[in-house]
Amino acid sequence: MEKPAVPSSSLKISNTAPSTSFFPQTEVEKTASKNFPGLQSKSKKISKKKSPSEDASAEPKKKRKSQPREKKSKTREKKPKGEKKTRRSKKSKRKTGKSSKKLSKKSKGPSVAEKEAEDLQKELENNPHIMWKREDFNPFESLLNGPMLPKTKRKQFDNSNYEYADVNWWTTTRFPWDEEITSYNSMLFGNANFRPNQRAIINATKSKRDVFVCMPTGGGKSLTFQLPAITDDGVTIVVMPLLSLIVDQVTQLINKGINVRDYTGNKTERISKYEMIQDVLSKNGPKMIFLTPEKISKSGKIMDFLTELHQRGLMERIVIDEAHCVTQWGKDFREDYLKLGILKQLFPDVCTLALTATAPEIVRKDVIEKLHMRNTIYFQSSFNRPNLIYQVVDKRNGAVIEDMVKFITTTYPKKTGIIYCCTITDCDAVAAELKRTHKLKAAAYHSKMSESERVSVQNKWMMDEVLIIVATIAFGMGINKPDVRFVIHYSFPKSLTNYYQESGRAGRDGLLSHCIIYYSHTDKTSHNYLIKNNPNNTAVSKGESIWEVNSVIRYCEEKITCRRVMQLSYLGEKFNREKCMKRCDNCMRNSEYVERDYSKEAIRIIDCLEEIQRLNVTMKQLSMVLMGQKSGKKRMNPLITARLEGYLKKVSAEEVKMILKEMLFQKILLERYAGKVHVNAYLSLGKKEILKSLRDGKTKVILKIARKKSSAPLPDARMQIQNQQPLQPVN
């Protein structure tokens, strides 16, 4: 893309301290003189300065030439102090002479890498055409229509029979049950009116249509099957993935006076199928029956009971909650969920209502196919949660827990929240430190705890006896606690879909709440280790999981684009940044950026690494070598140090890391993991096709360097005002 010419006089970059797109501004201010045009490089300034010894010895030489010999002795007699100075200068001469000989032996001249680094710096300094951009940039824009489908699935999914719902028609059309639905919504559930799409979904499912609903966490999915169920003559079968969800739903409905049944666990062992049927036929029979997918796939008694219900015409609809668990494209795939397709095959005339909080194109098409849904209507509500404030905080100082405690005690004292950890070890450690050291009401929650322990912790949290739950992702799905004020990720989540669901557990009451990720690139090692050692992962699913993790890293590293724009683009929704209302850290920064092409430097790096058969170099080590730092030489291949040492020493440390991370994002470089106790991530080269594309110029390594947006108009706007002429492109 061609850039307009901007004269150097109209843009004084030397007076502005920029910030990189991935790192805080204050750190880059320290290195501003190295990176941006108009600022003289530090190395040049140092090379022009003379050592004190040379200065001391230079002045006497001048005097000796200009003054006769006779006056020399007089000067020495009159100024004895000068004699001492002359002696000192002679000593310093000897010292400087020795050191210069040593230097000449070590390096006879600048290396090829140093020369190229100097050329790069000159090129940046002499470039007057730097233009700061303010338009929106979205790294996930290509995902607005969902991830690309594999060739084997495209034809199959293209034939999927579903259509987007006409929300206006389903909302405004009059139906016989309108008054009854409105009355129950107000009297039983205490709602003054319906939330977006709720009435339309209720009308569609009561019209016996198969319906797929994608509604954000806290959007009111439960009401879309609860209200129809209590106004129907028959029974609604509700399938949920977790016992805790069923307990939560059943407790709330019974408290409202609605009769429901929970046939999970061993609760059906002491009652016969006949007794269950008679219970349904009784005057005050249950309106909803809650089951787990495991109960349907493994209990013959339950399947006989459902068949009998269908034959008697008592089965109104089948509700599949958390429907994304059906598809193997989802990271919460459950094998027993896959078997739920048998319900539609056995009871084809019973309508299905599938509910989820996140459903990219690939997920909803797969769910509809697996559940054998027919003539499906698809409802999608906006994923935007306007009351949530999104932030990403770098794990730089190592005092993450202290930082979390400070945030909680100052922003939300005595309020409830969730802290998510990647591993069970972290869960226990963080909970213990919050409890013992900082005296906060915290408790751990994970899969290694017994069921009774988990239920006890959850109940205490619901009753505010415990304020902070430190959990793995096993906690929170479908939990209806409206006053959760913060959701903190101690390590970054395994996918953006998971993050949307986990962060969505905050602020269900509509009040402002915080969602914070504590980010470190090194946490990637833990995620990849878990992916690699998961026995249920196939080669394909491992690749997908790694892609998901890399997407989260891209999201966390990005310091320009609105967090909401990225999240919703990933989920397939186009979002206008202005609607964020500065409720994410990137919109609060209000940054502008300049693009810088480092493709030439990337080619130089891969050319060197290609010559080495076995690479044992980490990203940290390679970045230190490129910057010319001594500690980077340890255990390094001599070819790497010879070819690349100091190659990018005049580029800031942060930008060097950004270059390598961008190469990882584009799979120019890959990471392989070694070790069991201490896992190291070693770099390796990407596929030959990608390397060739980089060398041919088809693939580019372009960084977006950001700074806080200046109050003045952009340079091109100023020029157009002055000259009243459009800018000409630069060739």
HELIX and SHEET records of a PDB file:
HELIX    1   1 SER A    8  SER A   10  5                                   3    
HELIX    2   2 ILE A   13  ASN A   15  5                                   3    
HELIX    3   3 GLN A   25  LYS A   30  1                                   6    
HELIX    4   4 ALA A   32  ASN A   35  1                                   4    
HELIX    5   5 LYS A   42  LYS A   48  1                                   7    
HELIX    6   6 PRO A   52  SER A   66  1                                  15    
HELIX    7   7 ARG A   69  LYS A   78  1                                  10    
HELIX    8   8 PRO A   80  LYS A  106  1                                  27    
HELIX    9   9 VAL A  112  GLU A  125  1                                  14    
HELIX   10  10 GLU A  141  LEU A  143  5                                   3    
HELIX   11  11 LYS A  151  ASP A  158  1                                   8    
HELIX   12  12 VAL A  167  THR A  172  1                                   6    
HELIX   13  13 ASP A  178  MET A  187  1                                  10    
HELIX   14  14 GLN A  198  LYS A  206  1                                   9    
HELIX   15  15 LEU A  223  THR A  231  1                                   9    
HELIX   16  16 LEU A  243  ASN A  255  1                                  13    
HELIX   17  17 LYS A  273  LEU A  281  1                                   9    
HELIX   18  18 PRO A  293  LYS A  298  1                                   6    
HELIX   19  19 GLY A  300  GLN A  311  1                                  12    
HELIX   20  20 ALA A  323  VAL A  326  5                                   4    
HELIX   21  21 GLU A  335  LEU A  338  1                                   4    
HELIX   22  22 GLY A  341  LEU A  346  1                                   6    
HELIX   23  23 GLU A  361  LYS A  370  1                                  10    
HELIX   24  24 VAL A  400  THR A  411  1                                  12    
HELIX   25  25 ILE A  424  ARG A  436  1                                  13    
HELIX   26  26 GLU A  451  MET A  462  1                                  12    
HELIX   27  27 LEU A  496  SER A  503  1                                   8    
HELIX   28  28 HIS A  521  ASP A  523  5                                   3    
HELIX   29  29 LYS A  524  LYS A  532  1                                   9    
HELIX   30  30 ALA A  539  GLU A  557  1                                  19    
HELIX   31  31 ARG A  563  TYR A  570  1                                   8    
HELIX   32  32 ARG A  577  CYS A  580  5                                   4    
HELIX   33  33 ASP A  585  ARG A  589  1                                   5    
HELIX   34  34 SER A  599  GLU A  610  1                                  12    
HELIX   35  35 MET A  619  MET A  627  1                                   9    
HELIX   36  36 LYS A  630  LYS A  633  5                                   4    
HELIX   37  37 PRO A  638  LEU A  644  1                                   7    
HELIX   38  38 ALA A  653  PHE A  665  1                                  13    
HELIX   39  39 LYS A  688  ARG A  695  1                                   8    
HELIX   40  40 PRO A  715  ASN A  723  1                                   9    
SHEET    1   A 8 TYR A 162  TYR A 164  0                                        
SHEET    2   A 8 THR A 376  GLN A 380  1                                        
SHEET    3   A 8 VAL A 211  CYS A 214  1                                        
SHEET    4   A 8 CYS A 351  THR A 356  1                                        
SHEET    5   A 8 MET A 315  ILE A 320  1                                        
SHEET    6   A 8 VAL A 235  VAL A 239  1                                        
SHEET    7   A 8 MET A 288  LEU A 291  1                                        
SHEET    8   A 8 VAL A 260  ASP A 262  1                                        
SHEET    1   B 6 LEU A 388  ASP A 394  0                                        
SHEET    2   B 6 SER A 513  TYR A 519  1                                        
SHEET    3   B 6 VAL A 484  HIS A 489  1                                        
SHEET    4   B 6 THR A 416  TYR A 420  1                                        
SHEET    5   B 6 ILE A 468  ALA A 471  1                                        
SHEET    6   B 6 ALA A 442  TYR A 445  1                                        
SHEET    1   C 2 SER A 591  ASP A 597  0                                        
SHEET    2   C 2 ILE A 702  LYS A 708 -1                                        
SHEET    1   D 2 LEU A 669  ALA A 674  0                                        
SHEET    2   D 2 ASN A 680  LEU A 685 -1                                        
END                                                                             
